[in-house]
């Protein structure tokens, strides 16, 4: 049970992060929500409070290590603990490598990899001291399968899948800190909005026609993992739409 536990969710302004914050709050957790779009955070905060939940929100750019640290520090000051971290913030500006969208490569590396490292680093000392905690990393089916125009994005998600397994080996057995890697397939979120490569327009349109997963489906998977008994470490959840072939 996660009643009264404290959960931090990054990238909470929309999509999976938004749905996960609502789901964890409904399950009884106190939720700390962070994202760059503070107007969307305010909307989420309002929904959580209307449902009787406890919430703390703060502007958060996960590429800024100081902001990640201050966010965790403020949550600890408010509630005294962090039990769950959901590293959700991520970008997917797919492009063919030959088009040399270098700024987009760097942005993906900063958000998808460094952001996860910074936020995990900000909570790990506290979790080690209390010898408990649960770290949820949102990877992707792209963390297992590489596809054209996804070489850099897939590389970032392969990194998160590998990082999650490394964390599990380091922290779970010795320190009772559980680690879960969530690997969604196509989800109906804003993720494709960051794609600027015009040659991928057909791909984007085909993805929109698929009966995609909903953000709530991923949130439910996260709730399942964190609500599992403490002796159960749900390490990986790969979840695709029924109609997705790869």
C-alpha positions as CSV (number, residue, x, y, z in Angstrom):
1,X,0.0,0.0,0.0
2,X,1.2,3.5,-0.8
3,X,-1.2,5.5,1.4
4,X,0.6,8.5,2.9
5,X,3.8,7.7,1.0
6,X,5.5,10.6,-0.9
7,X,5.9,10.4,-4.6
8,X,7.8,12.8,-6.9
9,X,6.7,12.9,-10.6
10,X,8.8,14.8,-13.2
11,X,7.3,16.0,-16.4
12,X,3.9,16.1,-14.7
13,X,2.4,18.8,-16.8
14,X,0.8,16.5,-19.4
15,X,0.5,12.9,-20.6
16,X,1.9,10.0,-18.5
17,X,3.2,12.3,-15.8
18,X,-0.1,14.1,-15.4
19,X,-2.0,10.8,-15.3
20,X,0.5,9.2,-12.9
21,X,0.2,12.0,-10.4
22,X,-3.6,11.7,-10.4
23,X,-3.4,7.9,-10.1
24,X,-0.9,7.9,-7.3
25,X,-2.8,10.5,-5.4
26,X,-6.0,8.5,-5.8
27,X,-4.2,5.5,-4.4
28,X,-3.4,7.6,-1.2
29,X,0.1,9.0,-1.9
30,X,1.2,12.6,-1.4
31,X,2.4,13.8,-4.7
32,X,5.1,16.3,-5.6
33,X,4.8,17.4,-9.2
34,X,7.4,19.2,-11.3
35,X,7.5,20.5,-14.9
36,X,8.5,23.5,-16.9
37,X,4.9,24.5,-17.8
38,X,3.6,25.9,-14.5
39,X,0.2,26.7,-15.8
40,X,-0.4,23.0,-16.5
41,X,0.9,22.1,-13.0
42,X,-1.6,24.5,-11.5
43,X,-4.4,22.7,-13.3
44,X,-3.1,19.3,-12.1
45,X,-2.7,20.7,-8.5
46,X,-6.3,21.8,-8.6
47,X,-7.6,18.4,-9.7
48,X,-5.6,16.6,-7.0
49,X,-6.9,18.9,-4.3
50,X,-10.5,18.6,-5.6
51,X,-10.1,14.8,-5.2
52,X,-9.0,15.3,-1.6
53,X,-5.3,14.6,-2.2
54,X,-2.2,16.4,-0.9
55,X,0.1,18.0,-3.5
56,X,3.2,20.1,-3.8
57,X,4.1,21.7,-7.1
58,X,7.3,23.4,-8.4
59,X,8.7,24.6,-11.7
60,X,11.2,22.0,-12.7
61,X,13.6,21.8,-15.6
62,X,15.3,18.4,-15.2
63,X,18.3,19.5,-17.3
64,X,19.2,21.9,-14.5
65,X,20.9,19.9,-11.7
66,X,20.3,22.6,-9.1
67,X,16.6,22.7,-9.8
68,X,16.4,18.9,-9.4
69,X,18.2,19.2,-6.1
70,X,16.1,22.1,-4.8
71,X,12.9,20.3,-5.7
72,X,13.8,17.3,-3.7
73,X,15.0,19.4,-0.8
74,X,11.7,21.3,-0.7
75,X,9.7,18.1,-0.8
76,X,11.8,16.8,2.2
77,X,11.2,20.0,4.1
78,X,7.5,19.7,3.5
79,X,6.9,16.0,4.1
80,X,10.1,14.7,5.6
81,X,10.6,11.9,3.1
82,X,10.6,10.8,-0.5
83,X,9.4,7.2,-1.0
84,X,8.8,7.1,-4.8
85,X,10.5,8.8,-7.7
86,X,8.9,8.7,-11.2
87,X,11.5,9.8,-13.7
88,X,9.0,10.6,-16.5
89,X,10.2,13.8,-18.2
90,X,11.2,13.0,-21.8
91,X,11.4,14.2,-25.4
92,X,11.1,12.4,-28.7
93,X,12.1,14.6,-31.6
94,X,12.7,11.8,-34.0
95,X,14.8,12.5,-37.1
96,X,17.1,10.8,-39.6
97,X,20.6,11.1,-38.4
98,X,21.8,12.4,-41.8
99,X,19.7,15.6,-41.3
100,X,22.1,16.6,-38.5
101,X,19.5,18.0,-36.1
102,X,22.3,18.4,-33.5
103,X,20.4,20.7,-31.2
104,X,17.6,18.1,-30.9
105,X,20.2,15.3,-30.2
106,X,21.6,17.4,-27.3
107,X,18.2,18.2,-26.0
108,X,17.3,14.5,-25.9
109,X,20.5,13.6,-24.1
110,X,20.0,16.4,-21.6
111,X,16.4,15.6,-20.8
112,X,16.1,11.8,-21.4
113,X,19.4,10.8,-19.8
114,X,20.9,13.6,-17.7
115,X,17.5,14.6,-16.3
116,X,17.0,11.0,-15.0
117,X,20.5,11.0,-13.5
118,X,20.1,14.4,-11.8
119,X,16.7,13.5,-10.2
120,X,17.8,10.1,-9.2
121,X,21.0,11.5,-7.7
122,X,18.9,14.1,-5.8
123,X,16.9,11.3,-4.0
124,X,19.3,8.5,-3.6
125,X,21.2,9.7,-0.5
126,X,17.9,10.0,1.4
127,X,16.7,6.6,0.2
128,X,20.0,5.0,1.2
129,X,19.8,6.5,4.6
130,X,16.3,5.1,5.3
131,X,17.0,1.9,3.4
132,X,13.8,2.0,1.4
133,X,12.4,3.6,-1.7
134,X,11.2,3.0,-5.2
135,X,12.6,4.5,-8.4
136,X,10.5,4.3,-11.5
137,X,12.2,5.1,-14.8
138,X,10.1,5.7,-18.0
139,X,12.0,4.1,-20.8
140,X,10.3,2.9,-24.0
141,X,9.9,0.0,-26.4
142,X,12.6,2.1,-28.1
143,X,14.8,1.0,-25.2
144,X,14.7,-2.5,-26.7
145,X,14.1,-2.0,-30.4
146,X,15.9,0.4,-32.7
147,X,14.0,1.8,-35.8
148,X,14.9,4.2,-38.6
149,X,14.9,7.9,-37.6
150,X,15.1,6.8,-34.0
151,X,18.8,6.2,-33.6
152,X,19.5,9.0,-31.1
153,X,16.2,8.7,-29.3
154,X,16.6,4.9,-29.0
155,X,20.1,5.4,-27.7
156,X,18.8,7.6,-24.9
157,X,16.1,5.0,-24.0
158,X,18.5,2.1,-24.2
159,X,20.6,4.1,-21.7
160,X,17.7,4.4,-19.3
161,X,16.9,0.7,-19.6
162,X,20.6,-0.1,-18.8
163,X,20.7,2.4,-16.0
164,X,17.6,0.9,-14.4
165,X,19.2,-2.6,-14.4
166,X,22.4,-1.2,-13.0
167,X,20.5,0.6,-10.2
168,X,18.6,-2.6,-9.4
169,X,21.8,-4.5,-9.0
170,X,23.4,-1.8,-6.9
171,X,20.5,-0.8,-4.7
172,X,17.8,-3.4,-4.5
173,X,19.5,-6.4,-2.9
174,X,21.8,-4.4,-0.6
175,X,19.6,-1.4,0.3
176,X,16.0,-2.4,-0.2
177,X,15.4,0.3,-2.9
178,X,13.2,-1.1,-5.6
179,X,13.7,-0.2,-9.3
180,X,11.2,-0.4,-12.1
181,X,11.7,0.3,-15.8
182,X,8.5,1.1,-17.7
183,X,8.7,0.6,-21.4
184,X,5.6,2.0,-23.2
185,X,4.8,1.5,-26.9
186,X,2.7,4.1,-28.7
187,X,0.9,6.3,-26.2
188,X,-1.6,9.1,-27.1
189,X,0.4,12.0,-25.7
190,X,2.1,15.1,-26.9
191,X,5.4,13.2,-27.5
192,X,5.2,13.4,-31.3
193,X,4.7,17.1,-31.2
194,X,8.5,17.6,-30.9
195,X,9.2,15.9,-34.2
196,X,10.4,18.6,-36.7
197,X,11.7,16.3,-39.4
198,X,9.2,16.8,-42.2
199,X,10.1,13.5,-43.8
200,X,8.5,11.8,-40.8
201,X,5.0,13.3,-41.3
202,X,3.6,10.0,-42.6
203,X,5.0,8.2,-39.6
204,X,3.3,10.7,-37.3
205,X,0.0,10.4,-39.0
206,X,0.1,6.6,-39.0
207,X,0.8,6.6,-35.3
208,X,-2.2,8.8,-34.7
209,X,-4.5,6.3,-36.5
210,X,-3.4,3.5,-34.3
211,X,-5.5,2.7,-31.3
212,X,-2.8,3.8,-29.0
213,X,-2.3,3.3,-25.3
214,X,-3.7,6.0,-23.1
215,X,-1.6,7.8,-20.5
216,X,-3.8,6.2,-17.8
217,X,-2.7,2.8,-19.0
218,X,0.9,3.6,-18.1
219,X,-0.2,5.2,-14.9
220,X,-2.0,2.0,-13.9
221,X,1.1,0.0,-14.6
222,X,3.1,2.3,-12.3
223,X,0.5,2.0,-9.6
224,X,0.7,-1.8,-9.9
225,X,4.5,-1.8,-9.5
226,X,4.6,0.5,-6.5
227,X,1.7,-1.2,-4.7
228,X,3.3,-4.6,-5.0
229,X,4.5,-6.1,-1.7
230,X,7.9,-5.0,-0.6
231,X,9.4,-8.4,-1.3
232,X,8.3,-8.1,-5.0
233,X,10.5,-6.0,-7.2
234,X,8.7,-5.4,-10.5
235,X,11.8,-4.7,-12.6
236,X,10.4,-4.2,-16.1
237,X,7.0,-3.6,-17.7
238,X,6.8,-3.6,-21.5
239,X,3.4,-2.4,-22.6
240,X,2.3,-2.0,-26.2
241,X,-1.0,-1.3,-27.9
242,X,-2.5,-4.6,-29.0
243,X,-2.2,-3.5,-32.7
244,X,1.5,-2.4,-32.5
245,X,3.7,-4.9,-34.2
246,X,7.2,-3.7,-33.1
